[in-house]
Amino acid sequence: MNINDEILIEKIKEGDIDAFEVLISRYEARVYTIAYRYIGNYNDASDLAQEALIRVYRSIYSFRGDSSFLTWLYRVVTNVCKDELRRRAREKTVSMDELEERGLTPAVEPGHRSLEDFILRKEWQDEVQEVLNTLSEEHRAVVIMRDIQGYSYEEIAHFLECSLGTVKSRLNRARSTLKDRLIERKELIVGRACHGH
């Protein structure tokens, strides 16, 4: 017999742990899939899925049935994932590979990859991170999600709960600010590299 979600939820609210296991077994794979779409990494998605399920268990008493359980569950999982994305946006360290892919590393002539070049590249990486950190949280989040993590405009709009137009507007402003500030920093760094030795 396939007990419906509403009955299982009532049993869970009465303290039936087995009912929670039955309910979660129906949606566990979907929870993981949602987390994976947000994070794009197996281990992190697995951790976030577990965290989301714990949050579901702790907060299920607040579920009133105004929407379907699946809709409510989706909201809980996405909130856990968005919390993680916001944390990453604040703490993101940009790798040199990511910078090179987007043409944000200072040019170094072929055959001149020396210790000085390495220091220059490392200094540039630090400068980019600093400039990213000067952006507002809204602008930093869209740059990281679009240009570094590769999410689509639609996914970003969904994650941040705003319109496509808002995402594109924020991204354009953020890229413009980032580009201007990076050009200033790049000129300073390359100038120091050329004239400081």
N, C-alpha and C positions, 0 to 999 in steps of 0.2 A: 504493500500500500504506500502510495506516495503522498505523505502528509504535506499540506501546503505551507508556505512560508509563514503565514499569519499564525497558524497553530503552533509551529515551532517557536516563533518569537514569544508567544504567550508562555510556553513551557520554559523558555530561557529566562524570562522575567521572573518565573517562579523558582528559579535556581537549578534547572535541569541542564547540566553540563553536556550530557549526551545529545540533547536537542541542538545545542550550539554546534557540536561537531558535525551533526547531520546537515545543518543549515550551511555551514562553512564549506563542507565537502562539495556542495552544489556550485559554489562561487569562487573557490580558492584559485582555480586556474585563471578565471577572469580577473581576479584581483591582481595576480602576478602579471598578467598581460597589460593591464592598465599601468602598473608600476614600471614595467619594462618600456612601454611607449614613452613614458616621461623621462626615464633615466638612461635607457639604452645600454645598460650593463647588467649582466646576469646576477652577479653577487649582490650588487646594490639593490636591484629590483627585488630580489628575494628577501633581503633585510627589510626593505620598506613595506613589502607585502605583509610580512610578519608583524611589523609595527602597526600597520593599518588594521589587521585582524584583532590585535590587542585593543586598539582604540574602539573598534566595533563592539567588542565584548563589553568594554567598560561603559560605553555610551548607549548601548541598545535600549536601556530603560527609557531613554528620551525619545525613542522612535515611536511616533504617534500614528503612523499609518496614513499620513496626509498624501504621501506618494508611495510608489511601490518600494519594497525593500531594496530591490536592485538599484533604483535611482538614489536612494539614501546611501547605500553602500558605495556607489560610485562617487558620491560627494565626499564621503569620509576618506576614501583612498586618494582621490585627487587632492584633497587638502593636505594629507600627509606628504604627498609628492611635491606639492607647491611649496610647502614649508622647507623641504630639502633643497629645492631649486633656489629659493631665496637665500638659504644659507650658503649654497655654493656660489651664488652670484656675488655675495659679500666677500667670500674667501678665495674665489677662483684665482689660481696661479696659471698664467698663460704660458704654454710651452713654446720653445723656439720653433718646433715643427708647425704649430698652429700659426705662428706669426709669419713664417716663411710662405705657407700656403696662401696667405692673404696679402702677400707683398708688403708686409710691415717691417721687415728687417732691413737694416742699412746695407747697401750694396758693398760687397767685398770682391775685389778683383780676383779672378781665378789664379791659383798658384801663390796666393798671398795669405793663406790660412795659417796664421801664426798665433802665438800667445796673445799678441795685441788684438788680433781679430777676434779671438775668443772673448777677451775682456770687453771689447766693443759690443759684441753680440749679447753678452751677459748684461752689460749695462743697459743696452736697448730693451732687453726683456724686462728689466726692472722698471725702466721708464714707462713702458706700455702698461705694466701693471699699475703703476702710480696714476697714470692718466685715466685708466679704466675706473680706478677708485674715486676719481674726482667727479665722475658722472653721477647723476641722481640714481637712486635705486631703480626707478622705472626705466631709465635709459640704459643703465648698465645691464639690467636683466634682459632686455630685448637684444642688445648687441651680443651678449654671451649665448643666448639661446639660438639666435639666428646665425651669427657669423662664426661661432666657435663650436657650438654643439649641433648645429645643422638642422634645427627644427623648422618646419614649414610655417608660413604666416598663419595658416589656419590653426595649427597646433598651438602656437604662441597665443593667439587670440583666445583659444579655449582655456589654456593654462592660466592666463592672466585675467580671464573673464572680462574681456573688452572687445571692441569691434575690430575688424580687419583694418579699417581706416585708421584707427587709433594706433594699432601696432605699426603700420607703415609710417605714420607721421612721427611716432616716437623714434623709430629706427632711423629715419632720414635725419632728424635733428641730432640724434646720438652720433651717427656716423660723421656728420658734418663737424660737430664739436670735437670728436675724437681725432678726425683727420687734421683739423687746424692745430690742435694741441700737439699731435705727434710730429707734424712738420716742424713746429718750433723746437721741440725736443731733439728731433733728428739732426737739425742744423747745428744745435749746440754740441751734441755728442760727436758728430763727425768733425766739427771744428776743433773740438778738444783733441780728438785722435790725430788730426793732421798737424796741429800746431803745438801740441803739448809735449812733444818728445824731441 
